[in-house]
């Protein structure tokens, strides 16, 4: 038979753990607090877990985390995330590329579309991305999908300012 893991009592008493469980907004954390409090009161591990509504193995894991980290060990940890497809440096290059804008003289389109940006990523970094993923990435980088108002390359700024001041010459 294996020896039960001792529960440290220097952090909190069973009464304090129950009071903490009442104030706890997260249900799973509150159940762990109650189970550890039951075990501190002298219940067997199986009875303490059953009374709190969790499995015995979950109580054993909670006790180990409680012994190692104290009350913070009973709080749910954030779930792991998938690593970013593009590194921070590659994201910075993408932002620079988008903000620079397309150059029609080099054969680039009039404005960037998501498939165009996916092709750029594949050519530059050798990584494939779908347009949906590119859309999420662009939004996460703080860029919007709005396009600037098109400007004719031969536009005369002085004539436009004069027109804005006095309106059309024909009335």
VMD Tcl script that draws the C-alpha trace (Angstrom):
set ca {
  {0.00 0.00 0.00}
  {1.18 3.51 -0.74}
  {1.50 6.14 1.91}
  {-0.87 9.10 1.65}
  {0.60 12.49 0.87}
  {0.63 14.77 3.90}
  {-1.21 18.06 3.55}
  {0.62 21.11 4.76}
  {-1.30 23.00 7.42}
  {0.89 26.08 7.70}
  {-0.87 27.83 4.80}
  {-4.48 27.73 5.96}
  {-6.81 25.81 8.24}
  {-9.84 23.88 7.05}
  {-12.16 26.69 8.18}
  {-10.16 29.30 6.24}
  {-10.23 27.08 3.14}
  {-14.02 26.76 3.38}
  {-14.41 30.52 3.74}
  {-12.17 31.02 0.73}
  {-14.28 28.50 -1.24}
  {-17.44 30.50 -0.49}
  {-15.86 33.64 -1.93}
  {-14.31 31.87 -4.93}
  {-16.13 32.70 -8.21}
  {-14.64 29.75 -10.12}
  {-16.48 26.49 -9.39}
  {-13.61 24.08 -9.99}
  {-11.28 26.03 -7.72}
  {-13.96 26.16 -5.00}
  {-14.43 22.37 -5.22}
  {-10.69 21.82 -4.84}
  {-10.64 24.12 -1.80}
  {-13.52 22.21 -0.22}
  {-11.91 18.83 -0.92}
  {-8.61 19.89 0.65}
  {-10.52 21.31 3.66}
  {-12.37 17.99 4.06}
  {-9.08 16.10 3.95}
  {-7.59 18.47 6.55}
  {-10.56 17.72 8.83}
  {-9.56 14.05 8.89}
  {-11.79 12.51 6.22}
  {-10.28 9.81 4.07}
  {-9.21 10.91 0.60}
  {-12.09 9.03 -1.06}
  {-14.69 10.50 1.33}
  {-13.25 14.02 1.06}
  {-13.32 13.88 -2.73}
  {-16.83 12.40 -2.85}
  {-18.17 15.04 -0.43}
  {-16.72 17.82 -2.59}
  {-17.95 16.25 -5.83}
  {-14.60 15.55 -7.45}
  {-12.62 12.40 -8.21}
  {-10.09 11.00 -5.76}
  {-7.28 11.42 -8.27}
  {-8.22 15.08 -8.73}
  {-7.99 15.54 -4.96}
  {-4.55 13.89 -4.90}
  {-3.37 16.22 -7.68}
  {-4.86 19.22 -5.85}
  {-3.09 18.24 -2.61}
  {0.26 17.97 -4.42}
  {-0.23 21.39 -6.01}
  {-1.42 22.85 -2.68}
  {1.68 21.52 -0.90}
  {3.98 22.91 -3.58}
  {2.37 26.29 -4.30}
  {-0.10 27.00 -1.50}
  {-3.52 28.48 -2.36}
  {-2.29 29.59 -5.79}
  {-1.80 25.94 -6.73}
  {-5.55 25.27 -6.54}
  {-6.45 27.90 -9.15}
  {-6.90 26.74 -12.75}
  {-3.90 27.46 -14.91}
  {-4.49 29.02 -18.32}
  {-4.57 26.43 -21.09}
  {-1.58 26.07 -23.34}
  {-1.67 27.92 -26.62}
  {-0.48 26.90 -29.99}
  {2.72 28.71 -30.98}
  {2.36 31.56 -33.45}
  {2.89 30.59 -37.05}
  {4.98 33.72 -37.68}
  {7.67 34.88 -35.27}
  {7.71 38.45 -33.96}
  {10.35 39.44 -36.52}
  {8.33 37.95 -39.36}
  {5.22 39.74 -38.12}
  {7.16 43.02 -38.09}
  {8.23 42.43 -41.70}
  {4.60 41.72 -42.64}
  {3.38 44.94 -40.97}
  {6.08 46.94 -42.75}
  {5.13 45.31 -46.05}
  {1.45 46.13 -45.57}
  {2.05 49.72 -44.46}
  {4.48 50.37 -47.30}
  {1.70 49.52 -49.70}
  {1.82 47.89 -53.10}
  {3.98 49.25 -55.92}
  {2.27 48.85 -59.33}
  {5.60 49.57 -61.05}
  {6.93 46.25 -59.71}
  {3.85 44.35 -60.86}
  {2.11 44.34 -57.50}
  {-1.68 44.68 -57.34}
  {-3.42 48.01 -56.74}
  {-4.21 47.05 -53.13}
  {-3.32 44.16 -50.85}
  {-5.80 41.34 -50.47}
  {-5.54 38.48 -48.00}
  {-4.52 35.95 -50.70}
  {-1.81 38.40 -51.86}
  {-0.45 38.58 -48.32}
  {-0.55 34.77 -48.05}
  {1.51 34.52 -51.24}
  {3.97 37.08 -49.83}
  {4.40 35.02 -46.64}
  {4.94 31.85 -48.65}
  {7.50 33.48 -50.96}
  {9.33 35.34 -48.20}
  {9.31 32.86 -45.30}
  {8.32 29.55 -46.90}
  {5.25 29.21 -44.64}
  {1.75 28.60 -45.91}
  {-1.26 30.40 -44.48}
  {-4.92 30.43 -45.38}
  {-6.68 33.76 -45.95}
  {-8.83 33.18 -42.84}
  {-5.69 32.80 -40.71}
  {-4.17 35.86 -42.36}
  {-7.31 37.85 -41.52}
  {-7.02 36.92 -37.82}
  {-3.32 37.77 -37.82}
  {-3.87 41.15 -39.49}
  {-6.56 42.04 -36.94}
  {-4.36 40.86 -34.05}
  {-1.55 43.10 -35.33}
  {-3.85 46.11 -35.03}
  {-4.41 46.67 -38.74}
  {-7.83 47.10 -40.29}
  {-9.15 45.81 -43.56}
  {-10.15 49.30 -44.66}
  {-8.39 50.60 -47.72}
  {-7.28 54.16 -48.28}
  {-9.17 56.24 -50.76}
  {-7.60 55.79 -54.19}
  {-5.60 58.72 -55.56}
  {-4.84 59.16 -59.23}
  {-1.07 59.17 -59.83}
  {-1.27 62.36 -61.97}
  {-3.46 64.28 -59.53}
  {-2.65 67.97 -59.17}
  {-2.71 68.94 -55.50}
  {-2.94 72.71 -56.22}
  {-5.91 72.28 -58.53}
  {-7.65 70.07 -55.95}
  {-7.08 72.69 -53.21}
  {-8.37 75.48 -55.44}
  {-11.45 73.43 -56.29}
  {-12.10 72.72 -52.62}
  {-11.87 76.46 -51.84}
  {-14.09 77.96 -54.50}
  {-15.83 74.96 -56.07}
  {-16.23 74.32 -59.76}
  {-15.41 77.06 -62.29}
  {-18.67 76.25 -64.10}
  {-21.81 77.48 -62.37}
}
mol new
graphics top color blue
foreach p $ca { graphics top sphere $p radius 0.5 }
foreach p [lrange $ca 0 end-1] q [lrange $ca 1 end] { graphics top cylinder $p $q radius 0.2 }
display resetview
